[in-house]
Amino acid sequence: MTDWCLRHGKPRCECDCPPDFFTEAHARRSDPETSKDAAERVGLSDLEQKALNTLAQLGGEATTKEKAAYYGLPRDYFSPRMKPLEEAGFVERTTLRRDGCLVWRITPLGMTMVTVS
């Protein structure tokens, strides 16, 4: 399986980011310490972090199909990641549907966990 850059959404072989960017969650220097502490405590998987980052990059609301299309990935790539993020309070289901798919919304708590600007 190919490692994907969380910042650029490119495979490792196409991205200039340092190797540790693919395996570690990163916070912005401007993030409050509590956000950084929370990110370390929660321990999101790389794919959960990517799902959360992508949702933020797409304006805060998107279907799993839209998030996968953003990277050219299979349509159900992000589906298994959403329930754990919902249980942690980082995303919520909306009543909206697009192309028959549920629209997910990032929560304010989820925004504190976003690791890309």
N, C-alpha and C positions, 0 to 999 in steps of 0.2 A: 504494500500500500504506500502511496506517495505521501510524504509530509507536505503540508501546505503552510505557506507563510500567513500568519494571522494579520499582518499589516497590508499585504498586497494581494492576497488570495491567489498566489502563484505557487506552482510546485517548487520545491527546494532547488531543483536544477535551473530554474529560470529567475531566481530571486537573489539579490545581492545581500540580503539581511544576514547578520551573523547566525551561525548554526543554532545558538541557544534560543533564538527568537521563535523557533519552531517547537520548542519543548517546554518553555517556561512562560508563565503569565507575566506580563509587564504592566507597570503602572506609569502614568505620566508624572514628571517631576512636580507638576502643579497639583497633583492629587493630594487631598488631606491624608495624614497618616492613618486615620481610621479606615479609609478606603483600601489602603495598601494592606493594613492588618486584616481586614475582612477578606480580601482576595487570598491571602495566605491561609487563613483559617478555613475557608470554604473548600479550597482545593478543587476547583472546577477542572474537569478533564479538558484536554486540548480541544476536543470537538465541541464540548459544551461552551467553552470560551469563544470558539469561532462562531457558534450559533448566536451567542449573545452579541458579539461584536458586529456580526453581519446585520442583525436586526437593528442595531443602532445606526449602522451605515445606510440602511435603507429607509431611514426616516422614523424609526421607532415602531412601525407596524408593517408586517409582511406575512405571507404564507410560507410554509416550509418549501413549497414548490418555487416560490419567487426567490427565496434565499439560495436554494440550490442552483437555480438558473443564473444567478449573479456570478457564480463561479464556474458554471458549465458542468456541474456535478449531477449525478442521478437525482431525480425529483424527490425521492424519499430519504436523501442523505441526512437531513437534519431532523426528520420526524422522531426518532428515538431519543433525541436530546431535549425535546421540549418538556416532557413530563417532569424530569428531575429539576429543570429550571423553574417550572411552575411551582413545584412543591417547595422549592427554596425561596419563592417569592420574587424571583427575578423577572418573570414574564407572566402575562395573564392572557386568557382566551378572551376574544371579543365576540360579539354576536354577529360580526360580519363574515361573509364568505366571498371569495373570489375564485372563479374557475372551479367551484365546488369544494374549495379548500378553506379550512378555518384560518382566520387572520389572527395572528398573535401580536401582542403589544408588550413592549418592554416597560417595566415598572420603574419608579424613581430609585428603588433599591437596586434594580438591575443596572441602571445607568451608572451607579457608583462602581460597578464591576467591569465596565467597558474598558478595555486596555488599548484601544486604538483611537487616535484623534480624528 
